Amino acid sequence: MQSAPQAVNDTRDRTYAVLDIGGTWTRAALWHEGRLGPVLREPTPRDGVVGALARSIRELGGSPARVGVSATGPVDPVHGRLGRVPNAAWLSDLDLRGGLAAELGLDVVVDRDTNAALLAEHAFGAGRGCGHAVYLTLSTGVGGAVLEQGRLLRGHRGLAGELGHLVVQEGGPECGCGRRGCLEALASGDGLARRATAHAEAHPGSTLGRRLATVRSREGRALTGRDVADVAEDESGDGPATRLLDAARTAFATAVVNVVNGWDPERVIVGGSIARAFPAWLAEAGRRVAEEGLVPPHGPLVVAAELGGDAELLGAGMSADS
């Protein structure tokens, strides 16, 4: 894990403001030569997004020379614009670079959050010393990034690495991208919540049905991936929540085998809140790779990310500094 953030007092040219924009939370900090200052964490804005993000940067103080942004994908890093964001539709088509540059009068560098995280893990975390690595994050959505010979794999339009939209179950549940059976539809927090809600509404007397009724009446909210995990703990290994998690774990392991066969990485680095909640998923994926991979791995291949929530911010700073 990255050491505790240290305050940034030096505001020379190598100090940057960095943002990480997720489907649920946005975080901001100052970055100076690989170190983060105190992190400001707020819910991701849904209205007046660019103006709200600019205010977050101003609240950091200091005199940053540039802004580095990591954002939930897909992201066009050349133009700094978001594409159609399956798990945060209100962010779709947002011109982050142009909008923030106009608000702040600073140069802005934008990249996908998983690219930023992989850069940071390669420099400071679980990918140290690896020229070839794949990063997967299981959180609100599922994302990925690929490192080839120490450089990010960008693809024709800069969009390579959207591994959450690998189909792992033909004809499976509908994904936010419009396809069926994507890894994100099965193994993300949002995907688990959507499938759990559908089951709960169809079977109100089930364990998930009772949980949905409780959270709606007492808290006025929908089911989350955390609810699915909590209900599964109470099902003693047999129930709808347990089956949803089993399907998610299988989908994740299948995707990892596909990734290993497709890119031959030295390491598959896995981050995100879902991955942290279910470390056994990584062990199962490693076993599946050993059994089904085209070439057996030498040593541990599927490993947990080490930098936690700092990774995307650190990577955004590295992008701004490049």
Secondary structure, DSSP 8 states (H G I E B T S, - for coil): -----------STTEEEEEEE-SSEEEEEEEETTEE---EEEE--SSSHHHHHHHHHHHT-S--SEEEEEESS-EETTTTEE---TT-GGGTT-BHHHHHHHHHSSEEEEEEHHHHHHHHHHHHSTTTT-SSEEEEEESSSEEEEEEETTEE---TTS-TT-GGG-B-STT-SB-TTS-BSBHHHHHSHHHHHHHHHHHHHH-TTSHHHHHHHHHHHHH-----HHHHHHHHHHTTT-SHHHHHHHHHHHHHHHHHHHHHHHH--SEEEEESHHHHH-THHHHHHHHHHHHHSSS--SS--EEE-SSTTHHHHHHHHHHHH-
